[in-house]
Amino acid sequence: AIEAVETGKVDLVAFGRPFIANPDLVDRLEKDAPLNKLDTDTLYGGAEKGYTDYPALAETSVAAE
């Protein structure tokens, strides 16, 4: 997404599902950090599992490097 905007291939990139698993998606993209994998088994399940329990970048080992 960043490369597509920087090279002028697109003016805007929108994200939906990646934000569910990565509430800190912008920070992850800026730091070229790995993304959390979306748990599709809990997607639209009606509970907090799969929505509010994904680890933030600061909670992962990548942030410590």
C-alpha atoms as an extended CHARMM CRD file, in Angstrom:
* protein
*
        65  EXT
         1         1  ALA       CA              0.0000000000        0.0000000000        0.0000000000  PROA      1               0.0000000000
         2         2  ILE       CA              2.7510000000        2.4400000000        0.9370000000  PROA      2               0.0000000000
         3         3  GLU       CA              4.6840000000        1.6470000000       -2.2350000000  PROA      3               0.0000000000
         4         4  ALA       CA              1.5740000000        2.0210000000       -4.3960000000  PROA      4               0.0000000000
         5         5  VAL       CA              0.9160000000        5.5100000000       -3.0160000000  PROA      5               0.0000000000
         6         6  GLU       CA              4.5700000000        6.5900000000       -3.0960000000  PROA      6               0.0000000000
         7         7  THR       CA              4.9930000000        5.5200000000       -6.7140000000  PROA      7               0.0000000000
         8         8  GLY       CA              1.7990000000        7.2780000000       -7.7640000000  PROA      8               0.0000000000
         9         9  LYS       CA              0.0240000000        4.1160000000       -8.8470000000  PROA      9               0.0000000000
        10        10  VAL       CA             -2.8720000000        5.0250000000       -6.5420000000  PROA      10              0.0000000000
        11        11  ASP       CA             -3.9850000000        8.0750000000       -4.6100000000  PROA      11              0.0000000000
        12        12  LEU       CA             -5.5750000000        6.2260000000       -1.7140000000  PROA      12              0.0000000000
        13        13  VAL       CA             -5.5960000000        2.7690000000       -0.1510000000  PROA      13              0.0000000000
        14        14  ALA       CA             -8.3860000000        1.6980000000        2.2040000000  PROA      14              0.0000000000
        15        15  PHE       CA             -8.1980000000       -1.1020000000        4.7580000000  PROA      15              0.0000000000
        16        16  GLY       CA            -11.0610000000       -2.9520000000        6.4280000000  PROA      16              0.0000000000
        17        17  ARG       CA            -10.3050000000       -6.3700000000        7.8150000000  PROA      17              0.0000000000
        18        18  PRO       CA             -6.5980000000       -5.6760000000        8.4640000000  PROA      18              0.0000000000
        19        19  PHE       CA             -7.6560000000       -3.0300000000       11.0140000000  PROA      19              0.0000000000
        20        20  ILE       CA             -9.6480000000       -5.6180000000       12.9730000000  PROA      20              0.0000000000
        21        21  ALA       CA             -6.5550000000       -7.7190000000       13.6770000000  PROA      21              0.0000000000
        22        22  ASN       CA             -4.2030000000       -4.7190000000       13.7800000000  PROA      22              0.0000000000
        23        23  PRO       CA             -5.7100000000       -1.7190000000       15.5770000000  PROA      23              0.0000000000
        24        24  ASP       CA             -2.2300000000       -0.1650000000       15.2910000000  PROA      24              0.0000000000
        25        25  LEU       CA             -2.1000000000       -0.8270000000       11.5280000000  PROA      25              0.0000000000
        26        26  VAL       CA             -0.7350000000        2.5900000000       10.5960000000  PROA      26              0.0000000000
        27        27  ASP       CA              2.1860000000        2.2080000000       13.0210000000  PROA      27              0.0000000000
        28        28  ARG       CA              2.8810000000       -1.3060000000       11.7190000000  PROA      28              0.0000000000
        29        29  LEU       CA              2.9240000000       -0.1150000000        8.1080000000  PROA      29              0.0000000000
        30        30  GLU       CA              5.2150000000        2.8080000000        8.9250000000  PROA      30              0.0000000000
        31        31  LYS       CA              7.6540000000        0.4700000000       10.7130000000  PROA      31              0.0000000000
        32        32  ASP       CA              7.3120000000       -2.3410000000        8.1550000000  PROA      32              0.0000000000
        33        33  ALA       CA              6.3560000000       -4.5930000000       11.0700000000  PROA      33              0.0000000000
        34        34  PRO       CA              4.5500000000       -7.9150000000       10.6360000000  PROA      34              0.0000000000
        35        35  LEU       CA              0.7670000000       -7.9540000000       10.8000000000  PROA      35              0.0000000000
        36        36  ASN       CA             -1.3840000000      -10.0450000000       13.1140000000  PROA      36              0.0000000000
        37        37  LYS       CA             -3.2500000000      -12.7730000000       11.2560000000  PROA      37              0.0000000000
        38        38  LEU       CA             -7.0140000000      -12.2830000000       11.2420000000  PROA      38              0.0000000000
        39        39  ASP       CA             -8.8490000000      -15.0470000000       13.1040000000  PROA      39              0.0000000000
        40        40  THR       CA            -11.7040000000      -15.6770000000       10.6810000000  PROA      40              0.0000000000
        41        41  ASP       CA            -13.2830000000      -18.2000000000       13.0680000000  PROA      41              0.0000000000
        42        42  THR       CA            -14.2130000000      -15.3410000000       15.4130000000  PROA      42              0.0000000000
        43        43  LEU       CA            -15.0190000000      -12.7580000000       12.7400000000  PROA      43              0.0000000000
        44        44  TYR       CA            -18.4930000000      -11.2790000000       13.2330000000  PROA      44              0.0000000000
        45        45  GLY       CA            -19.0910000000      -13.6910000000       16.1090000000  PROA      45              0.0000000000
        46        46  GLY       CA            -20.7440000000      -11.1330000000       18.3560000000  PROA      46              0.0000000000
        47        47  ALA       CA            -18.2100000000      -11.2370000000       21.2180000000  PROA      47              0.0000000000
        48        48  GLU       CA            -14.9620000000       -9.4720000000       22.0600000000  PROA      48              0.0000000000
        49        49  LYS       CA            -12.8410000000      -12.5150000000       21.0660000000  PROA      49              0.0000000000
        50        50  GLY       CA            -11.2080000000      -11.6890000000       17.7700000000  PROA      50              0.0000000000
        51        51  TYR       CA            -11.8900000000       -7.9640000000       18.0460000000  PROA      51              0.0000000000
        52        52  THR       CA            -10.2390000000       -6.5770000000       21.1580000000  PROA      52              0.0000000000
        53        53  ASP       CA             -7.7020000000       -9.2560000000       22.0090000000  PROA      53              0.0000000000
        54        54  TYR       CA             -5.1290000000       -8.8750000000       19.2220000000  PROA      54              0.0000000000
        55        55  PRO       CA             -1.6720000000       -7.8540000000       20.5160000000  PROA      55              0.0000000000
        56        56  ALA       CA             -0.4610000000       -4.3490000000       19.7480000000  PROA      56              0.0000000000
        57        57  LEU       CA              2.9560000000       -3.8650000000       18.2050000000  PROA      57              0.0000000000
        58        58  ALA       CA              4.3660000000       -2.6770000000       21.5440000000  PROA      58              0.0000000000
        59        59  GLU       CA              3.3650000000       -6.0600000000       23.0340000000  PROA      59              0.0000000000
        60        60  THR       CA              5.2670000000       -8.1100000000       20.4550000000  PROA      60              0.0000000000
        61        61  SER       CA              8.9260000000       -8.9850000000       20.3050000000  PROA      61              0.0000000000
        62        62  VAL       CA              9.3230000000       -6.8650000000       17.1470000000  PROA      62              0.0000000000
        63        63  ALA       CA              8.8580000000       -3.6860000000       19.1710000000  PROA      63              0.0000000000
        64        64  ALA       CA             11.7760000000       -4.6430000000       21.4110000000  PROA      64              0.0000000000
        65        65  GLU       CA             14.2410000000       -4.8400000000       18.4910000000  PROA      65              0.0000000000
